Amino acid sequence: MNTNTKTIDTYIKQFPDEVQVILKKMRETIRSVVPKAGEAIKYGMPTFILNGNLVHFAAFKNHIGFYPSPGPIVAFKKELAKFNTSKGAIQFPIEKPIPYALVKKIVRFRVKQTIEKFKD
């Protein structure tokens, strides 16, 4: 994996076709919730920006990492129970269907968190 990629498109293109399909769908899923969010590569990962970092995602050998920050992981603990999680990360196994509807819910939650944070 090339850690010097500058765009999400070039990040996605470096993976095998079957992984590219998943990464493109993750991007489309997030974009459908926040069409005006910015895109960047931060920490070597595709990142959506809305008043700061909103969410990140990345491909690994056996999973897709999704990084929405700690809040959603606590809020969606029950729905995330079948996935490996840590303080701010979720691992979706590549060999199983990605729960895109849950990704949308989490992104919506993050948008609300971000709006609340910057209201003051």
Secondary structure as GFF3:
##gff-version 3
##sequence-region A 1 120
A	DSSP	alpha_helix	8	13	.	.	.	ID=ss1
A	DSSP	alpha_helix	17	33	.	.	.	ID=ss2
A	DSSP	beta_strand	38	42	.	.	.	ID=ss3
A	DSSP	beta_strand	45	49	.	.	.	ID=ss4
A	DSSP	beta_strand	53	59	.	.	.	ID=ss5
A	DSSP	beta_strand	63	67	.	.	.	ID=ss6
A	DSSP	alpha_helix	70	75	.	.	.	ID=ss7
A	DSSP	beta_strand	84	85	.	.	.	ID=ss8
A	DSSP	beta_strand	90	93	.	.	.	ID=ss9
A	DSSP	alpha_helix	100	117	.	.	.	ID=ss10
###
